[in-house]
Amino acid sequence: MPKMKSVKGAVKRFKVKKNGTIKRGTAFRSHILTKQDADTRRKQNSPKVVAKVDEKNIKAMIN
């Protein structure tokens, strides 16, 4: 059987941490940030983690 190809879009968007959780990016960070509250912009700087429910599917796409 041939190996399954990874989904390149998922590989570019997610990183697996050492403890097995998956880091993800935040939406609405590219431009026109002046319309957002300072509180919202500050919260978007913090690291985000994928929900437990989605981890299995994303790991399948990455590997």
Secondary structure, DSSP 8 states (H G I E B T S, - for coil): -------HHHHHH-EE-TTS-EEE--SS-SS-GGGS-HHHHHHHHS-EE--HHHHHHHHHHH-
